[in-house]
Amino acid sequence: MFPVFHQPFISCTPTCEWAQKEKKSIEFVDIQEVGTGYHKQYLVDVLINQEVAGKGQDYSIKGAEQNAAMKAVEQLGINGNGKH
């Protein structure tokens, strides 16, 4: 069933703002579900121009995406307002 590609949630800023400003594509990929029931976690990659820029894990897909976006911010050296 995985990977699943989809558009990012609105909450991925500043990563989304940066990608849009830099004219780069951004997408999130649900790569894995770990555990079962209430202990299930989601692993998500954020891809910028089809390259992994961050990975996230959380108990919700949205949370995993937010974590991946935060990792991308760190990896790309983007500050809080979407600038290098």
mmCIF file of the N, C-alpha and C atoms, coordinates in Angstrom:
data_MODEL
# 
_entry.id   MODEL 
# 
loop_
_atom_site.group_PDB 
_atom_site.id 
_atom_site.type_symbol 
_atom_site.label_atom_id 
_atom_site.label_alt_id 
_atom_site.label_comp_id 
_atom_site.label_asym_id 
_atom_site.label_entity_id 
_atom_site.label_seq_id 
_atom_site.pdbx_PDB_ins_code 
_atom_site.Cartn_x 
_atom_site.Cartn_y 
_atom_site.Cartn_z 
_atom_site.occupancy 
_atom_site.B_iso_or_equiv 
_atom_site.pdbx_formal_charge 
_atom_site.auth_seq_id 
_atom_site.auth_comp_id 
_atom_site.auth_asym_id 
_atom_site.auth_atom_id 
_atom_site.pdbx_PDB_model_num 
ATOM 1   N N  . MET A 1 1  ? 0.817  -1.202 0.000  1.00 0.00 ? 1  MET A N  1 
ATOM 2   C CA . MET A 1 1  ? 0.000  0.000  0.000  1.00 0.00 ? 1  MET A CA 1 
ATOM 3   C C  . MET A 1 1  ? 0.858  1.262  0.000  1.00 0.00 ? 1  MET A C  1 
ATOM 4   N N  . PHE A 1 2  ? 2.101  1.195  0.445  1.00 0.00 ? 2  PHE A N  1 
ATOM 5   C CA . PHE A 1 2  ? 2.965  2.354  0.492  1.00 0.00 ? 2  PHE A CA 1 
ATOM 6   C C  . PHE A 1 2  ? 3.942  2.286  -0.665 1.00 0.00 ? 2  PHE A C  1 
ATOM 7   N N  . PRO A 1 3  ? 4.516  3.307  -1.199 1.00 0.00 ? 3  PRO A N  1 
ATOM 8   C CA . PRO A 1 3  ? 4.415  4.689  -0.757 1.00 0.00 ? 3  PRO A CA 1 
ATOM 9   C C  . PRO A 1 3  ? 3.177  5.395  -1.307 1.00 0.00 ? 3  PRO A C  1 
ATOM 10  N N  . VAL A 1 4  ? 2.722  6.393  -0.564 1.00 0.00 ? 4  VAL A N  1 
ATOM 11  C CA . VAL A 1 4  ? 1.586  7.208  -0.968 1.00 0.00 ? 4  VAL A CA 1 
ATOM 12  C C  . VAL A 1 4  ? 2.074  8.641  -1.079 1.00 0.00 ? 4  VAL A C  1 
ATOM 13  N N  . PHE A 1 5  ? 1.916  9.233  -2.265 1.00 0.00 ? 5  PHE A N  1 
ATOM 14  C CA . PHE A 1 5  ? 2.320  10.614 -2.489 1.00 0.00 ? 5  PHE A CA 1 
ATOM 15  C C  . PHE A 1 5  ? 1.106  11.513 -2.309 1.00 0.00 ? 5  PHE A C  1 
ATOM 16  N N  . HIS A 1 6  ? 1.286  12.643 -1.694 1.00 0.00 ? 6  HIS A N  1 
ATOM 17  C CA . HIS A 1 6  ? 0.181  13.580 -1.567 1.00 0.00 ? 6  HIS A CA 1 
ATOM 18  C C  . HIS A 1 6  ? 0.700  14.982 -1.326 1.00 0.00 ? 6  HIS A C  1 
ATOM 19  N N  . GLN A 1 7  ? -0.190 15.912 -1.479 1.00 0.00 ? 7  GLN A N  1 
ATOM 20  C CA . GLN A 1 7  ? 0.146  17.313 -1.265 1.00 0.00 ? 7  GLN A CA 1 
ATOM 21  C C  . GLN A 1 7  ? 0.289  17.582 0.227  1.00 0.00 ? 7  GLN A C  1 
ATOM 22  N N  . PRO A 1 8  ? 1.155  18.522 0.601  1.00 0.00 ? 8  PRO A N  1 
ATOM 23  C CA . PRO A 1 8  ? 1.380  18.803 2.017  1.00 0.00 ? 8  PRO A CA 1 
ATOM 24  C C  . PRO A 1 8  ? 0.198  19.499 2.667  1.00 0.00 ? 8  PRO A C  1 
ATOM 25  N N  . PHE A 1 9  ? 0.086  19.300 3.981  1.00 0.00 ? 9  PHE A N  1 
ATOM 26  C CA . PHE A 1 9  ? -0.876 20.067 4.754  1.00 0.00 ? 9  PHE A CA 1 
ATOM 27  C C  . PHE A 1 9  ? -0.409 21.523 4.803  1.00 0.00 ? 9  PHE A C  1 
ATOM 28  N N  . ILE A 1 10 ? -1.321 22.427 5.058  1.00 0.00 ? 10 ILE A N  1 
ATOM 29  C CA . ILE A 1 10 ? -0.994 23.855 5.148  1.00 0.00 ? 10 ILE A CA 1 
ATOM 30  C C  . ILE A 1 10 ? 0.086  24.111 6.205  1.00 0.00 ? 10 ILE A C  1 
ATOM 31  N N  . SER A 1 11 ? 0.125  23.299 7.241  1.00 0.00 ? 11 SER A N  1 
ATOM 32  C CA . SER A 1 11 ? 1.010  23.540 8.375  1.00 0.00 ? 11 SER A CA 1 
ATOM 33  C C  . SER A 1 11 ? 2.488  23.290 8.090  1.00 0.00 ? 11 SER A C  1 
ATOM 34  N N  . CYS A 1 12 ? 2.864  22.967 6.868  1.00 0.00 ? 12 CYS A N  1 
ATOM 35  C CA . CYS A 1 12 ? 4.269  22.657 6.611  1.00 0.00 ? 12 CYS A CA 1 
ATOM 36  C C  . CYS A 1 12 ? 5.117  23.913 6.430  1.00 0.00 ? 12 CYS A C  1 
ATOM 37  N N  . THR A 1 13 ? 4.548  25.096 6.548  1.00 0.00 ? 13 THR A N  1 
ATOM 38  C CA . THR A 1 13 ? 5.354  26.299 6.453  1.00 0.00 ? 13 THR A CA 1 
ATOM 39  C C  . THR A 1 13 ? 6.363  26.304 7.585  1.00 0.00 ? 13 THR A C  1 
ATOM 40  N N  . PRO A 1 14 ? 7.555  26.816 7.450  1.00 0.00 ? 14 PRO A N  1 
ATOM 41  C CA . PRO A 1 14 ? 8.092  27.597 6.342  1.00 0.00 ? 14 PRO A CA 1 
ATOM 42  C C  . PRO A 1 14 ? 8.653  26.764 5.177  1.00 0.00 ? 14 PRO A C  1 
ATOM 43  N N  . THR A 1 15 ? 8.671  25.452 5.307  1.00 0.00 ? 15 THR A N  1 
ATOM 44  C CA . THR A 1 15 ? 9.219  24.616 4.245  1.00 0.00 ? 15 THR A CA 1 
ATOM 45  C C  . THR A 1 15 ? 8.484  24.826 2.933  1.00 0.00 ? 15 THR A C  1 
ATOM 46  N N  . CYS A 1 16 ? 7.149  24.843 2.977  1.00 0.00 ? 16 CYS A N  1 
ATOM 47  C CA . CYS A 1 16 ? 6.353  25.021 1.758  1.00 0.00 ? 16 CYS A CA 1 
ATOM 48  C C  . CYS A 1 16 ? 6.570  26.405 1.159  1.00 0.00 ? 16 CYS A C  1 
ATOM 49  N N  . GLU A 1 17 ? 6.634  27.412 2.015  1.00 0.00 ? 17 GLU A N  1 
ATOM 50  C CA . GLU A 1 17 ? 6.865  28.773 1.521  1.00 0.00 ? 17 GLU A CA 1 
ATOM 51  C C  . GLU A 1 17 ? 8.215  28.859 0.817  1.00 0.00 ? 17 GLU A C  1 
ATOM 52  N N  . TRP A 1 18 ? 9.233  28.260 1.430  1.00 0.00 ? 18 TRP A N  1 
ATOM 53  C CA . TRP A 1 18 ? 10.563 28.282 0.836  1.00 0.00 ? 18 TRP A CA 1 
ATOM 54  C C  . TRP A 1 18 ? 10.557 27.579 -0.512 1.00 0.00 ? 18 TRP A C  1 
ATOM 55  N N  . ALA A 1 19 ? 9.954  26.386 -0.576 1.00 0.00 ? 19 ALA A N  1 
ATOM 56  C CA . ALA A 1 19 ? 9.931  25.623 -1.823 1.00 0.00 ? 19 ALA A CA 1 
ATOM 57  C C  . ALA A 1 19 ? 9.205  26.393 -2.921 1.00 0.00 ? 19 ALA A C  1 
ATOM 58  N N  . GLN A 1 20 ? 8.093  27.028 -2.554 1.00 0.00 ? 20 GLN A N  1 
ATOM 59  C CA . GLN A 1 20 ? 7.335  27.801 -3.541 1.00 0.00 ? 20 GLN A CA 1 
ATOM 60  C C  . GLN A 1 20 ? 8.169  28.982 -4.038 1.00 0.00 ? 20 GLN A C  1 
ATOM 61  N N  . LYS A 1 21 ? 8.807  29.687 -3.106 1.00 0.00 ? 21 LYS A N  1 
ATOM 62  C CA . LYS A 1 21 ? 9.622  30.852 -3.467 1.00 0.00 ? 21 LYS A CA 1 
ATOM 63  C C  . LYS A 1 21 ? 10.801 30.449 -4.361 1.00 0.00 ? 21 LYS A C  1 
ATOM 64  N N  . GLU A 1 22 ? 11.404 29.298 -4.061 1.00 0.00 ? 22 GLU A N  1 
ATOM 65  C CA . GLU A 1 22 ? 12.553 28.816 -4.823 1.00 0.00 ? 22 GLU A CA 1 
ATOM 66  C C  . GLU A 1 22 ? 12.150 28.040 -6.078 1.00 0.00 ? 22 GLU A C  1 
ATOM 67  N N  . LYS A 1 23 ? 10.835 27.957 -6.325 1.00 0.00 ? 23 LYS A N  1 
ATOM 68  C CA . LYS A 1 23 ? 10.289 27.234 -7.482 1.00 0.00 ? 23 LYS A CA 1 
ATOM 69  C C  . LYS A 1 23 ? 10.720 25.764 -7.497 1.00 0.00 ? 23 LYS A C  1 
ATOM 70  N N  . LYS A 1 24 ? 10.624 25.150 -6.315 1.00 0.00 ? 24 LYS A N  1 
ATOM 71  C CA . LYS A 1 24 ? 10.959 23.743 -6.163 1.00 0.00 ? 24 LYS A CA 1 
ATOM 72  C C  . LYS A 1 24 ? 9.691  22.968 -5.832 1.00 0.00 ? 24 LYS A C  1 
ATOM 73  N N  . SER A 1 25 ? 9.606  21.747 -6.325 1.00 0.00 ? 25 SER A N  1 
ATOM 74  C CA . SER A 1 25 ? 8.441  20.918 -6.012 1.00 0.00 ? 25 SER A CA 1 
ATOM 75  C C  . SER A 1 25 ? 8.594  20.370 -4.592 1.00 0.00 ? 25 SER A C  1 
ATOM 76  N N  . ILE A 1 26 ? 7.464  20.185 -3.918 1.00 0.00 ? 26 ILE A N  1 
ATOM 77  C CA . ILE A 1 26 ? 7.473  19.608 -2.577 1.00 0.00 ? 26 ILE A CA 1 
ATOM 78  C C  . ILE A 1 26 ? 6.314  18.628 -2.480 1.00 0.00 ? 26 ILE A C  1 
ATOM 79  N N  . GLU A 1 27 ? 6.596  17.479 -1.916 1.00 0.00 ? 27 GLU A N  1 
ATOM 80  C CA . GLU A 1 27 ? 5.550  16.490 -1.690 1.00 0.00 ? 27 GLU A CA 1 
ATOM 81  C C  . GLU A 1 27 ? 5.946  15.621 -0.507 1.00 0.00 ? 27 GLU A C  1 
ATOM 82  N N  . PHE A 1 28 ? 4.936  15.034 0.098  1.00 0.00 ? 28 PHE A N  1 
ATOM 83  C CA . PHE A 1 28 ? 5.151  14.142 1.223  1.00 0.00 ? 28 PHE A CA 1 
ATOM 84  C C  . PHE A 1 28 ? 4.828  12.725 0.785  1.00 0.00 ? 28 PHE A C  1 
ATOM 85  N N  . VAL A 1 29 ? 5.625  11.785 1.262  1.00 0.00 ? 29 VAL A N  1 
ATOM 86  C CA . VAL A 1 29 ? 5.446  10.387 0.914  1.00 0.00 ? 29 VAL A CA 1 
ATOM 87  C C  . VAL A 1 29 ? 5.274  9.595  2.213  1.00 0.00 ? 29 VAL A C  1 
ATOM 88  N N  . ASP A 1 30 ? 4.131  8.939  2.350  1.00 0.00 ? 30 ASP A N  1 
ATOM 89  C CA . ASP A 1 30 ? 3.917  8.045  3.487  1.00 0.00 ? 30 ASP A CA 1 
ATOM 90  C C  . ASP A 1 30 ? 4.660  6.759  3.164  1.00 0.00 ? 30 ASP A C  1 
ATOM 91  N N  . ILE A 1 31 ? 5.742  6.482  3.887  1.00 0.00 ? 31 ILE A N  1 
ATOM 92  C CA . ILE A 1 31 ? 6.568  5.347  3.509  1.00 0.00 ? 31 ILE A CA 1 
ATOM 93  C C  . ILE A 1 31 ? 6.301  4.091  4.324  1.00 0.00 ? 31 ILE A C  1 
ATOM 94  N N  . GLN A 1 32 ? 5.754  4.254  5.551  1.00 0.00 ? 32 GLN A N  1 
ATOM 95  C CA . GLN A 1 32 ? 5.571  3.057  6.353  1.00 0.00 ? 32 GLN A CA 1 
ATOM 96  C C  . GLN A 1 32 ? 4.655  3.330  7.534  1.00 0.00 ? 32 GLN A C  1 
ATOM 97  N N  . GLU A 1 33 ? 3.929  2.302  7.941  1.00 0.00 ? 33 GLU A N  1 
ATOM 98  C CA . GLU A 1 33 ? 3.181  2.304  9.192  1.00 0.00 ? 33 GLU A CA 1 
ATOM 99  C C  . GLU A 1 33 ? 3.876  1.312  10.109 1.00 0.00 ? 33 GLU A C  1 
ATOM 100 N N  . VAL A 1 34 ? 4.128  1.727  11.348 1.00 0.00 ? 34 VAL A N  1 
ATOM 101 C CA . VAL A 1 34 ? 4.815  0.881  12.313 1.00 0.00 ? 34 VAL A CA 1 
ATOM 102 C C  . VAL A 1 34 ? 3.884  0.648  13.495 1.00 0.00 ? 34 VAL A C  1 
ATOM 103 N N  . GLY A 1 35 ? 3.722  -0.591 13.901 1.00 0.00 ? 35 GLY A N  1 
ATOM 104 C CA . GLY A 1 35 ? 2.880  -0.916 15.041 1.00 0.00 ? 35 GLY A CA 1 
ATOM 105 C C  . GLY A 1 35 ? 1.435  -1.141 14.630 1.00 0.00 ? 35 GLY A C  1 
ATOM 106 N N  . THR A 1 36 ? 0.601  -1.377 15.631 1.00 0.00 ? 36 THR A N  1 
ATOM 107 C CA . THR A 1 36 ? -0.814 -1.627 15.392 1.00 0.00 ? 36 THR A CA 1 
ATOM 108 C C  . THR A 1 36 ? -1.663 -0.881 16.403 1.00 0.00 ? 36 THR A C  1 
ATOM 109 N N  . GLY A 1 37 ? -2.940 -0.739 16.070 1.00 0.00 ? 37 GLY A N  1 
ATOM 110 C CA . GLY A 1 37 ? -3.899 -0.126 16.982 1.00 0.00 ? 37 GLY A CA 1 
ATOM 111 C C  . GLY A 1 37 ? -3.478 1.254  17.447 1.00 0.00 ? 37 GLY A C  1 
ATOM 112 N N  . TYR A 1 38 ? -3.571 1.468  18.755 1.00 0.00 ? 38 TYR A N  1 
ATOM 113 C CA . TYR A 1 38 ? -3.234 2.778  19.330 1.00 0.00 ? 38 TYR A CA 1 
ATOM 114 C C  . TYR A 1 38 ? -1.734 3.056  19.319 1.00 0.00 ? 38 TYR A C  1 
ATOM 115 N N  . HIS A 1 39 ? -0.939 2.064  19.021 1.00 0.00 ? 39 HIS A N  1 
ATOM 116 C CA . HIS A 1 39 ? 0.510  2.227  19.009 1.00 0.00 ? 39 HIS A CA 1 
ATOM 117 C C  . HIS A 1 39 ? 1.061  2.420  17.601 1.00 0.00 ? 39 HIS A C  1 
ATOM 118 N N  . LYS A 1 40 ? 0.169  2.552  16.616 1.00 0.00 ? 40 LYS A N  1 
ATOM 119 C CA . LYS A 1 40 ? 0.606  2.714  15.223 1.00 0.00 ? 40 LYS A CA 1 
ATOM 120 C C  . LYS A 1 40 ? 1.250  4.084  15.031 1.00 0.00 ? 40 LYS A C  1 
ATOM 121 N N  . GLN A 1 41 ? 2.381  4.092  14.359 1.00 0.00 ? 41 GLN A N  1 
ATOM 122 C CA . GLN A 1 41 ? 3.050  5.335  13.994 1.00 0.00 ? 41 GLN A CA 1 
ATOM 123 C C  . GLN A 1 41 ? 3.255  5.354  12.490 1.00 0.00 ? 41 GLN A C  1 
ATOM 124 N N  . TYR A 1 42 ? 3.353  6.549  11.957 1.00 0.00 ? 42 TYR A N  1 
ATOM 125 C CA . TYR A 1 42 ? 3.530  6.749  10.523 1.00 0.00 ? 42 TYR A CA 1 
ATOM 126 C C  . TYR A 1 42 ? 4.915  7.331  10.271 1.00 0.00 ? 42 TYR A C  1 
ATOM 127 N N  . LEU A 1 43 ? 5.569  6.827  9.242  1.00 0.00 ? 43 LEU A N  1 
ATOM 128 C CA . LEU A 1 43 ? 6.860  7.354  8.802  1.00 0.00 ? 43 LEU A CA 1 
ATOM 129 C C  . LEU A 1 43 ? 6.638  8.061  7.474  1.00 0.00 ? 43 LEU A C  1 
ATOM 130 N N  . VAL A 1 44 ? 7.111  9.291  7.382  1.00 0.00 ? 44 VAL A N  1 
ATOM 131 C CA . VAL A 1 44 ? 6.865  10.137 6.212  1.00 0.00 ? 44 VAL A CA 1 
ATOM 132 C C  . VAL A 1 44 ? 8.172  10.779 5.772  1.00 0.00 ? 44 VAL A C  1 
ATOM 133 N N  . ASP A 1 45 ? 8.392  10.830 4.462  1.00 0.00 ? 45 ASP A N  1 
ATOM 134 C CA . ASP A 1 45 ? 9.504  11.591 3.882  1.00 0.00 ? 45 ASP A CA 1 
ATOM 135 C C  . ASP A 1 45 ? 8.933  12.836 3.230  1.00 0.00 ? 45 ASP A C  1 
ATOM 136 N N  . VAL A 1 46 ? 9.653  13.956 3.331  1.00 0.00 ? 46 VAL A N  1 
ATOM 137 C CA . VAL A 1 46 ? 9.313  15.135 2.546  1.00 0.00 ? 46 VAL A CA 1 
ATOM 138 C C  . VAL A 1 46 ? 10.344 15.214 1.427  1.00 0.00 ? 46 VAL A C  1 
ATOM 139 N N  . LEU A 1 47 ? 9.840  15.305 0.204  1.00 0.00 ? 47 LEU A N  1 
ATOM 140 C CA . LEU A 1 47 ? 10.703 15.366 -0.973 1.00 0.00 ? 47 LEU A CA 1 
ATOM 141 C C  . LEU A 1 47 ? 10.681 16.771 -1.549 1.00 0.00 ? 47 LEU A C  1 
ATOM 142 N N  . ILE A 1 48 ? 11.853 17.305 -1.790 1.00 0.00 ? 48 ILE A N  1 
ATOM 143 C CA . ILE A 1 48 ? 11.973 18.590 -2.470 1.00 0.00 ? 48 ILE A CA 1 
ATOM 144 C C  . ILE A 1 48 ? 12.727 18.309 -3.753 1.00 0.00 ? 48 ILE A C  1 
ATOM 145 N N  . ASN A 1 49 ? 12.078 18.623 -4.871 1.00 0.00 ? 49 ASN A N  1 
ATOM 146 C CA . ASN A 1 49 ? 12.614 18.266 -6.192 1.00 0.00 ? 49 ASN A CA 1 
ATOM 147 C C  . ASN A 1 49 ? 12.972 16.785 -6.246 1.00 0.00 ? 49 ASN A C  1 
ATOM 148 N N  . GLN A 1 50 ? 12.099 15.974 -5.692 1.00 0.00 ? 50 GLN A N  1 
ATOM 149 C CA . GLN A 1 50 ? 12.188 14.510 -5.724 1.00 0.00 ? 50 GLN A CA 1 
ATOM 150 C C  . GLN A 1 50 ? 13.380 13.950 -4.964 1.00 0.00 ? 50 GLN A C  1 
ATOM 151 N N  . GLU A 1 51 ? 13.955 14.730 -4.043 1.00 0.00 ? 51 GLU A N  1 
ATOM 152 C CA . GLU A 1 51 ? 15.023 14.257 -3.172 1.00 0.00 ? 51 GLU A CA 1 
ATOM 153 C C  . GLU A 1 51 ? 14.571 14.382 -1.728 1.00 0.00 ? 51 GLU A C  1 
ATOM 154 N N  . VAL A 1 52 ? 14.886 13.389 -0.914 1.00 0.00 ? 52 VAL A N  1 
ATOM 155 C CA . VAL A 1 52 ? 14.470 13.410 0.488  1.00 0.00 ? 52 VAL A CA 1 
ATOM 156 C C  . VAL A 1 52 ? 15.176 14.552 1.205  1.00 0.00 ? 52 VAL A C  1 
ATOM 157 N N  . ALA A 1 53 ? 14.373 15.451 1.791  1.00 0.00 ? 53 ALA A N  1 
ATOM 158 C CA . ALA A 1 53 ? 14.915 16.581 2.533  1.00 0.00 ? 53 ALA A CA 1 
ATOM 159 C C  . ALA A 1 53 ? 14.677 16.437 4.031  1.00 0.00 ? 53 ALA A C  1 
ATOM 160 N N  . GLY A 1 54 ? 13.782 15.538 4.421  1.00 0.00 ? 54 GLY A N  1 
ATOM 161 C CA . GLY A 1 54 ? 13.502 15.323 5.830  1.00 0.00 ? 54 GLY A CA 1 
ATOM 162 C C  . GLY A 1 54 ? 12.637 14.099 6.025  1.00 0.00 ? 54 GLY A C  1 
ATOM 163 N N  . LYS A 1 55 ? 12.760 13.501 7.193  1.00 0.00 ? 55 LYS A N  1 
ATOM 164 C CA . LYS A 1 55 ? 11.967 12.334 7.558  1.00 0.00 ? 55 LYS A CA 1 
ATOM 165 C C  . LYS A 1 55 ? 11.274 12.635 8.876  1.00 0.00 ? 55 LYS A C  1 
ATOM 166 N N  . GLY A 1 56 ? 10.031 12.157 8.997  1.00 0.00 ? 56 GLY A N  1 
ATOM 167 C CA . GLY A 1 56 ? 9.283  12.385 10.228 1.00 0.00 ? 56 GLY A CA 1 
ATOM 168 C C  . GLY A 1 56 ? 8.536  11.145 10.655 1.00 0.00 ? 56 GLY A C  1 
ATOM 169 N N  . GLN A 1 57 ? 8.277  11.077 11.958 1.00 0.00 ? 57 GLN A N  1 
ATOM 170 C CA . GLN A 1 57 ? 7.534  9.953  12.524 1.00 0.00 ? 57 GLN A CA 1 
ATOM 171 C C  . GLN A 1 57 ? 6.610  10.487 13.601 1.00 0.00 ? 57 GLN A C  1 
ATOM 172 N N  . ASP A 1 58 ? 5.378  9.985  13.623 1.00 0.00 ? 58 ASP A N  1 
ATOM 173 C CA . ASP A 1 58 ? 4.415  10.426 14.629 1.00 0.00 ? 58 ASP A CA 1 
ATOM 174 C C  . ASP A 1 58 ? 3.244  9.452  14.643 1.00 0.00 ? 58 ASP A C  1 
ATOM 175 N N  . TYR A 1 59 ? 2.350  9.645  15.619 1.00 0.00 ? 59 TYR A N  1 
ATOM 176 C CA . TYR A 1 59 ? 1.156  8.809  15.732 1.00 0.00 ? 59 TYR A CA 1 
ATOM 177 C C  . TYR A 1 59 ? 0.064  9.224  14.757 1.00 0.00 ? 59 TYR A C  1 
ATOM 178 N N  . SER A 1 60 ? 0.238  10.354 14.080 1.00 0.00 ? 60 SER A N  1 
ATOM 179 C CA . SER A 1 60 ? -0.706 10.772 13.037 1.00 0.00 ? 60 SER A CA 1 
ATOM 180 C C  . SER A 1 60 ? 0.092  11.118 11.781 1.00 0.00 ? 60 SER A C  1 
ATOM 181 N N  . ILE A 1 61 ? -0.563 11.016 10.640 1.00 0.00 ? 61 ILE A N  1 
ATOM 182 C CA . ILE A 1 61 ? 0.110  11.374 9.383  1.00 0.00 ? 61 ILE A CA 1 
ATOM 183 C C  . ILE A 1 61 ? 0.472  12.853 9.397  1.00 0.00 ? 61 ILE A C  1 
ATOM 184 N N  . LYS A 1 62 ? -0.447 13.694 9.853  1.00 0.00 ? 62 LYS A N  1 
ATOM 185 C CA . LYS A 1 62 ? -0.191 15.134 9.900  1.00 0.00 ? 62 LYS A CA 1 
ATOM 186 C C  . LYS A 1 62 ? 1.016  15.441 10.790 1.00 0.00 ? 62 LYS A C  1 
ATOM 187 N N  . GLY A 1 63 ? 1.088  14.801 11.945 1.00 0.00 ? 63 GLY A N  1 
ATOM 188 C CA . GLY A 1 63 ? 2.222  15.013 12.847 1.00 0.00 ? 63 GLY A CA 1 
ATOM 189 C C  . GLY A 1 63 ? 3.526  14.558 12.228 1.00 0.00 ? 63 GLY A C  1 
ATOM 190 N N  . ALA A 1 64 ? 3.487  13.420 11.529 1.00 0.00 ? 64 ALA A N  1 
ATOM 191 C CA . ALA A 1 64 ? 4.691  12.916 10.862 1.00 0.00 ? 64 ALA A CA 1 
ATOM 192 C C  . ALA A 1 64 ? 5.134  13.885 9.773  1.00 0.00 ? 64 ALA A C  1 
ATOM 193 N N  . GLU A 1 65 ? 4.167  14.460 9.041  1.00 0.00 ? 65 GLU A N  1 
ATOM 194 C CA . GLU A 1 65 ? 4.503  15.448 8.010  1.00 0.00 ? 65 GLU A CA 1 
ATOM 195 C C  . GLU A 1 65 ? 5.120  16.689 8.626  1.00 0.00 ? 65 GLU A C  1 
ATOM 196 N N  . GLN A 1 66 ? 4.562  17.141 9.741  1.00 0.00 ? 66 GLN A N  1 
ATOM 197 C CA . GLN A 1 66 ? 5.116  18.317 10.407 1.00 0.00 ? 66 GLN A CA 1 
ATOM 198 C C  . GLN A 1 66 ? 6.542  18.051 10.872 1.00 0.00 ? 66 GLN A C  1 
ATOM 199 N N  . ASN A 1 67 ? 6.781  16.868 11.425 1.00 0.00 ? 67 ASN A N  1 
ATOM 200 C CA . ASN A 1 67 ? 8.129  16.513 11.862 1.00 0.00 ? 67 ASN A CA 1 
ATOM 201 C C  . ASN A 1 67 ? 9.093  16.452 10.678 1.00 0.00 ? 67 ASN A C  1 
ATOM 202 N N  . ALA A 1 68 ? 8.638  15.882 9.571  1.00 0.00 ? 68 ALA A N  1 
ATOM 203 C CA . ALA A 1 68 ? 9.477  15.824 8.373  1.00 0.00 ? 68 ALA A CA 1 
ATOM 204 C C  . ALA A 1 68 ? 9.781  17.227 7.861  1.00 0.00 ? 68 ALA A C  1 
ATOM 205 N N  . ALA A 1 69 ? 8.787  18.104 7.875  1.00 0.00 ? 69 ALA A N  1 
ATOM 206 C CA . ALA A 1 69 ? 8.985  19.486 7.422  1.00 0.00 ? 69 ALA A CA 1 
ATOM 207 C C  . ALA A 1 69 ? 9.985  20.207 8.321  1.00 0.00 ? 69 ALA A C  1 
ATOM 208 N N  . MET A 1 70 ? 9.906  19.982 9.636  1.00 0.00 ? 70 MET A N  1 
ATOM 209 C CA . MET A 1 70 ? 10.863 20.607 10.559 1.00 0.00 ? 70 MET A CA 1 
ATOM 210 C C  . MET A 1 70 ? 12.278 20.108 10.295 1.00 0.00 ? 70 MET A C  1 
ATOM 211 N N  . LYS A 1 71 ? 12.419 18.813 10.002 1.00 0.00 ? 71 LYS A N  1 
ATOM 212 C CA . LYS A 1 71 ? 13.744 18.265 9.675  1.00 0.00 ? 71 LYS A CA 1 
ATOM 213 C C  . LYS A 1 71 ? 14.277 18.873 8.379  1.00 0.00 ? 71 LYS A C  1 
ATOM 214 N N  . ALA A 1 72 ? 13.377 19.099 7.414  1.00 0.00 ? 72 ALA A N  1 
ATOM 215 C CA . ALA A 1 72 ? 13.793 19.723 6.156  1.00 0.00 ? 72 ALA A CA 1 
ATOM 216 C C  . ALA A 1 72 ? 14.273 21.150 6.402  1.00 0.00 ? 72 ALA A C  1 
ATOM 217 N N  . VAL A 1 73 ? 13.593 21.871 7.282  1.00 0.00 ? 73 VAL A N  1 
ATOM 218 C CA . VAL A 1 73 ? 14.006 23.238 7.639  1.00 0.00 ? 73 VAL A CA 1 
ATOM 219 C C  . VAL A 1 73 ? 15.429 23.216 8.184  1.00 0.00 ? 73 VAL A C  1 
ATOM 220 N N  . GLU A 1 74 ? 15.699 22.274 9.090  1.00 0.00 ? 74 GLU A N  1 
ATOM 221 C CA . GLU A 1 74 ? 17.044 22.153 9.654  1.00 0.00 ? 74 GLU A CA 1 
ATOM 222 C C  . GLU A 1 74 ? 18.056 21.783 8.573  1.00 0.00 ? 74 GLU A C  1 
ATOM 223 N N  . GLN A 1 75 ? 17.713 20.790 7.765  1.00 0.00 ? 75 GLN A N  1 
ATOM 224 C CA . GLN A 1 75 ? 18.614 20.285 6.723  1.00 0.00 ? 75 GLN A CA 1 
ATOM 225 C C  . GLN A 1 75 ? 18.955 21.362 5.691  1.00 0.00 ? 75 GLN A C  1 
ATOM 226 N N  . LEU A 1 76 ? 17.951 22.160 5.317  1.00 0.00 ? 76 LEU A N  1 
ATOM 227 C CA . LEU A 1 76 ? 18.138 23.170 4.269  1.00 0.00 ? 76 LEU A CA 1 
ATOM 228 C C  . LEU A 1 76 ? 18.622 24.511 4.818  1.00 0.00 ? 76 LEU A C  1 
ATOM 229 N N  . GLY A 1 77 ? 18.668 24.657 6.141  1.00 0.00 ? 77 GLY A N  1 
ATOM 230 C CA . GLY A 1 77 ? 19.118 25.905 6.746  1.00 0.00 ? 77 GLY A CA 1 
ATOM 231 C C  . GLY A 1 77 ? 18.138 27.046 6.562  1.00 0.00 ? 77 GLY A C  1 
ATOM 232 N N  . ILE A 1 78 ? 16.845 26.716 6.559  1.00 0.00 ? 78 ILE A N  1 
ATOM 233 C CA . ILE A 1 78 ? 15.804 27.729 6.398  1.00 0.00 ? 78 ILE A CA 1 
ATOM 234 C C  . ILE A 1 78 ? 15.464 28.266 7.774  1.00 0.00 ? 78 ILE A C  1 
ATOM 235 N N  . ASN A 1 79 ? 15.398 29.604 7.909  1.00 0.00 ? 79 ASN A N  1 
ATOM 236 C CA . ASN A 1 79 ? 14.977 30.143 9.190  1.00 0.00 ? 79 ASN A CA 1 
ATOM 237 C C  . ASN A 1 79 ? 13.462 30.250 9.250  1.00 0.00 ? 79 ASN A C  1 
ATOM 238 N N  . GLY A 1 80 ? 12.908 30.736 10.328 1.00 0.00 ? 80 GLY A N  1 
ATOM 239 C CA . GLY A 1 80 ? 11.469 30.742 10.564 1.00 0.00 ? 80 GLY A CA 1 
ATOM 240 C C  . GLY A 1 80 ? 10.643 31.517 9.556  1.00 0.00 ? 80 GLY A C  1 
ATOM 241 N N  . ASN A 1 81 ? 11.243 32.400 8.763  1.00 0.00 ? 81 ASN A N  1 
ATOM 242 C CA . ASN A 1 81 ? 10.451 33.149 7.801  1.00 0.00 ? 81 ASN A CA 1 
ATOM 243 C C  . ASN A 1 81 ? 10.661 32.657 6.368  1.00 0.00 ? 81 ASN A C  1 
ATOM 244 N N  . GLY A 1 82 ? 11.180 31.443 6.221  1.00 0.00 ? 82 GLY A N  1 
ATOM 245 C CA . GLY A 1 82 ? 11.315 30.840 4.899  1.00 0.00 ? 82 GLY A CA 1 
ATOM 246 C C  . GLY A 1 82 ? 12.538 31.280 4.122  1.00 0.00 ? 82 GLY A C  1 
ATOM 247 N N  . LYS A 1 83 ? 13.521 31.909 4.804  1.00 0.00 ? 83 LYS A N  1 
ATOM 248 C CA . LYS A 1 83 ? 14.729 32.388 4.130  1.00 0.00 ? 83 LYS A CA 1 
ATOM 249 C C  . LYS A 1 83 ? 15.932 31.641 4.645  1.00 0.00 ? 83 LYS A C  1 
ATOM 250 N N  . HIS A 1 84 ? 16.979 31.602 3.818  1.00 0.00 ? 84 HIS A N  1 
ATOM 251 C CA . HIS A 1 84 ? 18.254 30.963 4.219  1.00 0.00 ? 84 HIS A CA 1 
ATOM 252 C C  . HIS A 1 84 ? 18.947 31.828 5.236  1.00 0.00 ? 84 HIS A C  1 
# 
